Amino acid sequence: MTATAHAVGGRLRLDIQALRGLAILLVLAHHARVPFVPGGFLGVDIFFVVSGFLMARIIDDGLGNGSFTFAGFYARRARRLLPAAYATLVVTAAFAVFLLDSKELKDFAAQLAGAFAFVVNVVLWRQADYFSSGAELKPLLHMWSLAVEEQYYLGLPLLLAFAPRRFRLSLVTMATVASFAGCLWLRSFAPSAAFYMVPSRAWELGVGSVLALALARGRVKPGRWPAARMLAVAILLIVPLVADDANHPGWAALVCCLATALLLVPGGEPGKRLSAMLAPICATGDRSYSLYLVHWPVFAFAGNVMIAPVPLWVNLLLIIPCLVWAEAQYRWVERRLRSFRMGATSLAVLLAIPLVTVGLVYAATLRSGAAVGDRAPNFGLSAACNGNGSTLEDRACRSGPAPETLVWGDSFGMHVAPGVAAVTPGGIVQATKTFCGPFVGVAAVNEKLYPRRQGEACLRFNRSVVAMLARHPELSTVILSSSIGQYLPDAEPGFALLVDRGNGAPVVLPRSEEALLHALDEAVAAIRGMGRKVVFLAPPPSTATDYGRCALRRTEGRWTLGANAECSFAEAEYRSEKRAVLHFLESAERGHDIGVVRMDRWFCPGGRCQSYRDGVILYADHAHLSARGSVMAARDGGWASAIAVQAR
C-alpha cells in the first residue's frame, strides 16, 4: 500500500494504480460497514501483493545493476512512508487526548509508540485478549498492516542481497509457501497471532515478490491473456462480496492474492479508452496511502463518542471528512515531502516527533481518576486463575486459608469471584477459564475466536476441575457461572458445540439447548455424586452496548452521544437480547432441579438497569462486572443468602 507504481520501469503503470484504488475502496467500504461488502478487508491483501511485487522488483533490479545499497533503500522508504504516517499519527494523537476515555487513551499510548516504531501489530496482538475493548474503538488499529509491510522489508533486502541471484527466486518461493502453511497452522489455535504477525502474513507480500523475481528471470512471460485477466478481475470484484472473516487469512485471501498477481503481469495495461474510464479509480490509487492512513481514525473516533453502534448513514457521511483529510495530506504532506533531504536535521526531527507526541499522550494518561480502575479486566482473584489446569490449586486462586466454596466457570466465573469471595466468610477457590463454561463434555468453538484446539483444551480443563473437586472434600459448595450465550442457538452467532462422546474423538455439532442442559446435568450429577451442593449464578443484565464505557465517559466529562445521562438501559431491552439465555436458566431451574441466583432485581430497579452506583462503575465491559461492581452487587444484592437458599 506504500509503494509507488512509478517504481516499475521508471513509468507509471495505470493498472497498478487501479489495483491500489480498488483495494482502498474495498477497505473503505468495509470499515464504513457498507452492506453487501463483507469481505472488503481483502483490499489489504491486494495491497500486500502489489507492495511485495514493487519492492522485490526495486531491490532485485538494484542488485543487478549495482545501484542497490541498504542505506539508499531505507532512505527511500523513509521518504515515502514517514511524512504522511507522522502527520496522521500526530493529528490522531491530538484528537485522542480529547475524545478517548482514560482506559482507551492508555491503550492508545501503547499503540502510538508501536505505530511510530512500526511494531504496532505486536502491540495490537498483545491487546487482543478477551477482556480488551472492541477493535472498532482503536484509532490506530489499521496501522498493523503498515507494520507488517515494513517488517517484511527488513527481511527481504537481506535475503535478496546475501543470496546468489540464481537462488533468490527459489528462496523467496520456499519462504512464501512456508509462510502460508504456517498461517493455516497458526490460525487453527491462535487466530489473533495468525492475523497480526508477519510470519503468518508474509506470504501475501511474498506472492508479489515471487512474481517480480520470476518476471525478471523470464520464468513468467508478459502477455495480454484477456480471458485470464477478466477472470482475475471478476475474482477481485466478487469474492469481497461473498467472503467473511471467519477463516481469514486463508483460502479467500489466497485466491485474491493470486488474482492480483495475474493482473500485475505486464501486457495487460489498459488502452486509451479504458484508461480514461479508469481515471477516477487511478486517481484514488494515487491517494490510497494517505486515504488508508486517515480513514480509520475517523471511524474509530465516531465509535468512541457514540455509545450505541454507529448508524450506517453516519458512517457514510464520515467518508466525506476522510476524503478531505486524505486529499489535504496527499497534496501538502505526502507529495511535497516525498524527496526531503536525509541529513542530521531531518533525522533529529524524525526522532523528536515520536518522542514528543508519545510523551504528551502518556502524560495525558496520568490525569485519569480512580473510576478507570473499574474498567480494568476482571480476572477474579488473580490473572493466574484464567486456568489451564495447572493453576486450579494455586494459592493465588484461593481467597482464604480454608475455603469451602468453589467458583467454577468461564470469564463470568471470574467476574463474580471478587463478589462471592467478599460475602463468603471462609473464602473461595476459583477454577475458571476464558470461553470455557462449567459443563461436562461440551465446549463452544468458533473458527474466528475460539478454534477447535482451544475447545479441546476446555474439555480437558473441565475434567480436571471435577478431578480436583474429588481431591478436596472440604469444598462443600460449588457455584457455577457462565455467559451461556455461545452455547445456544439464536444467541451469539458463529459458534458450534464440540461434544465429547467418550471415545477420544470430540465431534462438532450444531448448538442446542438440549445438549447444553445435558452437559449441565452431567456437571451437576458429578458434583452431587460427591455429596456437594451446587448452584448456578446467572449472568448480570447486559446488552450488546457497553454502558460501562458510557459511565466512564460521563464520569470523566468526555463528549458522549447515543446514551442517556444515567447510562442505563431498559430491562425489556436486556430481556429481549438475552431471551435464549433466560429461557435456558428457566429450563435448568424448573425442569432440572438446579438452583439459580439472579441479579436482575438489584441491577434493574423500576425497569431500568444501572451501569454505575455511588461512584462505582459496575461493568468492566459490556457484560462483565468490574471488581468493585462485583463486590457491591454481592453485598447489596444479597448473594450470600440467595446462594445459601438455592444451593442443593
ABEGO torsion letter per residue (X at the ends): XABBAAABGGBBBAAAAAAAAAAAAAAAAAAAGBBGBAAAAAAAAAAAAAAAAAAAAAAAAAAAAGABBAAAAAAAAAAAAAAAAAAAAAAAAAAAAAABBAAAAAAAAAAAAAAAAGAAAAAAAAABBAABBBAAABAAAAAAAAAAAAAAAAAAAAAAAABBAAAAAAAAAAAAAAAAAAAAAAAAABAAAAAABAAAAAAAAAAAAAAAAAAAAGABBBBAGAAAAAAAAAAAAAAAAABBAAAOBBAAAAAAAAAAAAAABBGABBBAAAAAAAAAAAAAAAAAAAAAAAAAAAAAAAAAABABBBBAAAAAAAAAAAAAAAAAAAAAAAAAAAABBBBAAAAAAAAAAAAAAAAAAAAAAAABBAAAAAABBBAEABAAABBAGAAAABAAABABABBABBBBEBAAAAAAAAAAAAABAAEBBBBBBBGBBBBBGBBBBBAAABBAAAAAAAAAAAAAAAAAAAABAABABBBBBBAGAAABBGBBBGBBBBBBAGAGBBBBBBBBAAAAAAAAAAAAAAAAAAGBBBBBBBBBBBBABBAAAAAAAAAAGBBBBGBBAAGBBBAAAAAAAAAAAAAAAAAAAAAAGBBBBBAAAAABBGGBBBABBGGBBABABAABBBAAAAAAAAAAAGAAAAAAAABX
